[in-house]
Amino acid sequence: MSYVIALFIHLLCAAFWVGGMATMHFAVRPSAVATLEPPLRLRMMAATLRRFFVGVDASVTLLFVSGVGMIMAAGGFRGLHWRIEAMMSIEAMMSIAIVMAAIYVYIRASVFRAMRRAVEESAWPVAAARLDTVRKLVTLNLVLGVAVFAVATIGRAG
């Protein structure tokens, strides 16, 4: 995989994931809260998140594949030692990405699954509590995602 293609895929996937979290957090959820009654809102959010998470599944996978591809295209980690700021930036991005992926897997495999089950059973208070947990974890991941963008740009500028 060429470095430029890997970088393009990497940036596209990062923009989709972080931008999607921002859209969900700042636009979709507040609009749903303002306009829909809880049962309809919870059904809509479950359906919206289900569709969004399909894209996030692909993005997370491609982020790791493209990130490793860029490292390999640069000659592996040895090829990155030419500038300490760049090496620290890559290690910071990888560390934050692993934390973000772990949070996402927890949301996807546990919290969201429980939310969908509660929506299917019309257990609205349970579904609302699970959605609130998703919201809090997505907020954390959004902050971490912005931090990765900061590390990536500041690390390259240094």
Steps between C-alpha positions, in 0.01 A plus 500: 500500500650834402538761771278754323212255449529381861500861620192582292311198637617581852385862486170408336422242769605731784285781361202263465530368856577826683274710278221248539532509877486880492193493275323248723593687818438860393224465239314168481446427871404856603258522207345168593463609863338828393251351255419138587328329791719244681372180331537644150829673588650180641392299194644766269830519691533119505446487124733795434777361720466155342563649156779728622676215680523299177712781359699531823574125492656544157674826598662360814625198309635712215658750742713227652581339164591832338697614807709184494529537122644850538748381762609216273526734199733720707727202568338386824556661836873524427419728210314734734792570733634778279300753703410449865190723476360285220566180693333636814209621290449155345524326837249747649260452208526123525446504877196725479364297206522179700308660788240639257459162331456327837231751600329451164507121530346529847227731368431277200515161671342582834324832553347537154391136492322549835343822370366330189361214707326750731355686201369172353338420837362857535691535828535875453672594829763227445547601136535866600762413763700296247477781244629742763796266561564493124486881496754531784740250343467661158576837662818351646595348163427830325739682736762229442446521123556875503814437707626262230447768234691745721787256552512424127516863394719631780736201467547574130546872556767459769 
